[in-house]
Amino acid sequence: VFEKQREEIKKKIARYQQVSAANKIINRVLKGEPKTGLIWHTQGSGKTLTMLFAAWKLKKISELKNPTIIVVVDRVELENQLSGVFKNVELPYTAKAESIKDLKRKMAKDSREVIVTTVHKFEGIGKVLNIRENIVVFVDEAHRTQYGLLAASMRKALPNALIFGFTGTPIDKGLTGRSTFRTFCPSDEKYLDKYSIKQSIMDGSTVPIYYLPRLVSYHVDKNLLDREFLRITSDLTEEEQERVIGKSVKLKEVLKSKDRIENAAKDVAEHFKAYVEPLGFKAQLVAVDREACALYKEELDKHLPSEWSRVIYTPAQNDTDLLRKYHLQKDEQLRIARVDFQKPGNPRIIIVTDMLLTGFDAPIEQVMYLDKPLRDHKLLQAIARTNRPYPEKEGGIIVDYIGIFDNLMKALNFEDEDIEDVAFNFDELKKRFKNTLSELIQLFKDIKKDNTRSSLLQAIKVLEDEKNLTVFKEKLTVLKRLFETVSPDPFLLEFKNDYRWIIEINEAYNKFIRREEKPLYEYEDKTKTLIRESVEVYRVGEIPVLK
């Protein structure tokens, strides 16, 4: 498909998981039984486009007699976002149900459109709207709203429709609790199609997520966190979990204490300036509630230019002066999230508590500063804001101020196989850097690292072997990204000379063999800085030598 994005037109081709899911949906619709199915594709794997490809293909199958496709979401912003994508690719006869009355009218007149609607527009319908069997319903974020009266109304209104759920984080709260699997899967099937976190990372559809536990002084006492949140929220919905946080006076007192906010905000600013801003990436700061968002903004402005950060939360009529100070109109919030935050420039950090934690994609976002208790699918969805690929992005990073990653498995409450590779400790990046550097050094194991013309010429001779050159360039690409991500961690000091030597070999090869005239063009800022601080250029057969 060709999608219009602002002033650009981008060609988008279905990935194999999208082809697989779309074809399985087509086959089930053609058979007519069973009338449900679950598409379990991890966050960031392109579920919106999967629905689009499936819808387009369904509309082209003459045997289905021009089916009606209904795409159901659970929030207005998702409705606008998804209908915008469908409109931008010019999928024929796409429409948005503007109201309950409009949805009823479309069904009553037997519309054959692709209709995008919120599930809330089925509220109170209580009767059959259309009995046709060639109605296909795609439910986005299927783990959230498909267990109560709204879901029942939707199914009653369309009794013969085929209904497919799409989610990256299915819920299973046991035999008596909510279960995405029971809702969408036939009794002998766990899912119609699955695309896991591990597959997504291996394919490059998403990047790995690394968590960085912050100093224990920032963390909430483990007993308090367990008693006030983890223990009592294991079987609760997102909304119920939010209410628990809202009522937990002790937890909020700790998280919003003056000293803690001051120290954590200073740490956020220092981390952002050292690790994130030099690479051109952006970040979210997730605070426990709206007041905490405002408090963080006040403190961040003492350490960073005020235009670097913006607060986005839902305003309320009885808000305090502090909260009113950061009220924004809806259209300004949308502009910040959909336009300004998507590209280089300000704002560099957005401060939120609930908004933009789900259904929000900004590939330029690399870091999430997490200072709010989250668990289960909401935790998975939140941290996945950082896993979209972007040039030179080695991975997403979660800086954990709450201590939730101290017991990640308990916080997620999923089967181990379902969340394999969901997040890695930041130390894994350091191990990868050390191992990759060691592998590169091994290529030149018989050469003395003495920064002479002779040693460089010997290294270049090693790279004359095409196999060696391919390995060298591939591993160097990985090494450079790892260095940029980990720097300026003191861990790197131990390997500084070896890293310089590898860069020196690369520069010598590029200049001496390839005759490239743009030294350092292939490096990011932190590596360039390292080289400029340690390069003494003198003529040794046109080869630069590092100190």
Secondary structure, DSSP 8 states (H G I E B T S, - for coil): -EEEETTEEEE----HHHHHHHHHHHHHHHH--S-EEEEEE-TTS-HHHHHHHHHHHHHH-GGG-S-EEEEEESSHHHHHHHHHHHHHTT-TTEEE--SHHHHHHHHHTT--SEEEEEGGGGTT--S-----S-EEEEETTTTTSSSSHHHHHHHHHSTT-EEEEEESS--B--SSS-BHHHHHS-TT-S-SEEE-HHHHHHHTSS--EEEEE--TTTS--HHHHIIIIITT-TT--HHHHHHHHHH-HHHHHHHT-HHHHHHHHHHHHHHIIIIIGGGT-EEEEEESSHHHHHHHHHHHTTTS-GGGEEE-----TT--HHHHTT---HHHHHHHHHTGGGSSSS-SEEEESSTTSSS---TTEEEEEEES---HHHHHHHHGGG-S--TT---EEEEESS-GGGGHHHHH-S-GGGGTTS-EETHHHHHHHHHHHHHHHHHTTTS--S--HHHHHHHHHHHTSHHHHHHHHHHHHHHHHHHHHHTT-GGGGGGHHHHHHHHHHHHHHHHHTS--S-TTTTS-HHHHHHHHHHEE---STT--EE-
